[in-house]
């Protein structure tokens, strides 16, 4: 059995990579992918602690989190496609142009 610390280290590394991507990138699609990386890091924590403690609460919460993340991606991509359709760009600097 793999120790809990390895899962926590993997989750921390993925979360930091996602946070750096959100804070430094200007492309909206890359930012969405970075947010998904951060959500997956949290899901790894839920599943690891659930398996370590022996109950299924963390696994169920991770499943619900995955479903919510899928809905978030659908809404985010719809906004990005609308931005590209109206302004021919997906740069986050241009996103304030959607306000009328």
C-alpha positions as MATLAB code, in Angstrom:
seq = 'XXXXXXXXXXXXXXXXXXXXXXXXXXXXXXXXXXXXXXXXXXXXXXXXXXXXXXXXXXXXXXXXXXXXXXXXXXXXXXXXXXXXXXXXXXXXXXXXXXXX';
ca = [
       0.000    0.000    0.000;
       1.248    3.462   -0.897;
       1.704    5.840    2.028;
      -0.642    8.789    2.458;
       2.230   11.266    2.308;
       2.917   10.428   -1.341;
      -0.646   11.230   -2.331;
      -0.516   14.479   -0.381;
       2.775   15.440   -2.028;
       1.363   14.705   -5.487;
      -1.723   16.738   -4.678;
       0.343   19.666   -3.407;
       2.517   19.657   -6.526;
      -0.527   19.604   -8.823;
      -2.193   22.382   -6.836;
       0.899   24.598   -7.010;
       1.234   24.022  -10.764;
      -2.423   24.971  -11.190;
      -2.107   28.056   -8.997;
       0.946   29.246  -10.929;
      -0.956   28.733  -14.175;
      -3.926   30.758  -12.940;
      -1.766   33.604  -11.677;
       0.654   33.916  -14.594;
      -1.167   33.021  -17.807;
      -3.236   35.382  -19.939;
      -4.948   32.786  -22.126;
      -8.439   31.919  -20.864;
      -8.236   28.266  -21.898;
      -4.956   27.764  -20.046;
      -6.487   29.384  -16.960;
      -9.466   27.012  -17.146;
      -7.110   24.035  -17.430;
      -5.173   25.310  -14.415;
      -8.366   25.589  -12.374;
      -9.210   22.012  -13.339;
      -5.752   20.921  -12.175;
      -6.400   22.570   -8.816;
      -9.786   20.844   -8.515;
      -8.221   17.488   -9.357;
      -5.582   18.048   -6.685;
      -8.354   18.568   -4.146;
     -10.092   15.416   -5.391;
      -6.882   13.423   -4.887;
      -6.843   14.642   -1.281;
     -10.477   13.619   -0.763;
      -9.915   10.137   -2.149;
      -6.615    9.634   -0.313;
      -8.055   10.608    3.066;
     -11.161    8.551    2.376;
      -9.105    5.455    1.599;
      -6.835    6.093    4.582;
      -9.696    6.471    7.064;
     -11.776    3.634    5.620;
     -15.047    5.468    4.906;
     -16.577    6.460    1.576;
     -17.485   10.083    2.357;
     -14.423   11.525    0.629;
     -14.949    9.429   -2.481;
     -18.572   10.511   -2.758;
     -17.575   14.145   -2.287;
     -14.905   13.769   -4.988;
     -17.510   12.346   -7.364;
     -19.827   15.298   -6.717;
     -16.877   17.664   -7.176;
     -16.079   16.111  -10.562;
     -19.674   16.617  -11.680;
     -19.626   20.254  -10.577;
     -16.282   20.776  -12.330;
     -17.758   19.431  -15.573;
     -20.590   21.954  -15.344;
     -18.086   24.718  -14.595;
     -16.072   23.828  -17.686;
     -19.187   23.883  -19.855;
     -20.139   27.368  -18.644;
     -16.546   28.605  -18.903;
     -16.154   27.349  -22.460;
     -19.467   28.945  -23.433;
     -18.224   32.290  -22.110;
     -14.897   31.898  -23.906;
     -16.606   30.987  -27.189;
     -18.878   34.010  -26.854;
     -15.864   36.223  -26.199;
     -14.054   34.818  -29.225;
     -17.153   35.237  -31.391;
     -17.616   38.893  -30.464;
     -14.006   40.095  -30.079;
     -11.834   37.536  -31.963;
      -9.654   37.010  -28.903;
      -9.526   34.787  -25.844;
      -7.122   36.950  -23.881;
      -8.149   37.669  -20.320;
      -7.200   41.313  -20.755;
     -10.110   41.674  -23.175;
     -12.716   40.015  -20.979;
     -13.941   43.296  -19.494;
     -15.276   44.146  -22.958;
     -18.289   41.885  -22.366;
     -19.787   44.488  -20.017;
     -22.200   46.761  -21.892;
];
